Amino acid sequence: MDQREKALRRDEWKCQKCGADLGLENAEVHHLRPVRDTSSSEELNRLENLTSLCSSCHEEQTEHNEWQRQEP
């Protein structure tokens, strides 16, 4: 079982932001600590750094992270 599947199982296939039920078509796993801030793939993919989101919430979170990155 890979880290993605472990995160989805740990989170009981529920979006951790909106609570929506997740399925194969909308389940995404988000890195809490941004990829750009992590040099090690091992650290990046630790289960504690992953959270399950639906595709809509993941898109919102990614846009939010990009907006924060652009601020001076």
C-alpha positions in Angstrom: 0.0 0.0 0.0 1.4 3.4 -1.0 1.4 6.6 1.1 -1.6 8.0 -0.9 -3.7 5.0 -0.1 -2.6 5.0 3.5 -3.7 8.7 3.9 -7.0 8.0 2.2 -7.7 5.0 4.5 -6.5 7.0 7.6 -8.9 9.8 6.7 -11.7 7.2 6.0 -12.1 8.4 2.4 -13.5 11.8 3.6 -12.3 15.2 2.5 -10.7 16.8 5.5 -11.8 20.2 4.6 -15.5 19.9 3.6 -16.3 16.3 4.8 -17.4 15.1 1.4 -17.2 11.3 0.7 -14.3 10.5 -1.6 -14.1 8.0 -4.4 -11.5 7.2 -7.0 -12.8 10.0 -9.3 -12.4 12.9 -6.7 -9.9 11.7 -4.1 -6.7 13.7 -3.9 -3.9 13.8 -1.4 -2.5 17.2 -0.5 1.0 17.9 1.0 0.5 20.0 4.1 4.1 21.3 3.9 4.5 22.7 0.3 6.6 20.7 -2.1 8.8 23.8 -2.8 9.7 23.9 0.9 10.9 20.3 1.2 14.1 18.9 -0.2 13.5 15.3 0.6 10.8 13.2 -1.0 10.9 10.9 2.1 10.0 13.9 4.3 7.5 15.2 1.8 5.6 11.9 1.6 5.4 11.2 5.3 1.9 10.3 6.3 1.8 13.2 8.8 2.4 15.6 5.8 -0.5 14.2 3.8 -4.2 15.0 4.0 -7.1 13.8 1.9 -9.1 16.4 0.0 -11.8 16.3 -2.7 -10.7 17.7 -6.0 -12.6 21.0 -5.4 -11.0 21.6 -2.0 -7.6 20.6 -3.3 -7.9 23.1 -6.2 -8.9 25.9 -3.7 -6.0 25.0 -1.4 -3.5 25.0 -4.2 -4.7 28.4 -5.4 -4.4 29.7 -1.9 -0.9 28.4 -1.6 0.1 30.1 -4.9 -1.5 33.3 -3.7 0.5 33.2 -0.5 3.7 32.5 -2.4 3.3 35.6 -4.5 2.9 38.0 -1.5 6.1 39.9 -0.7 
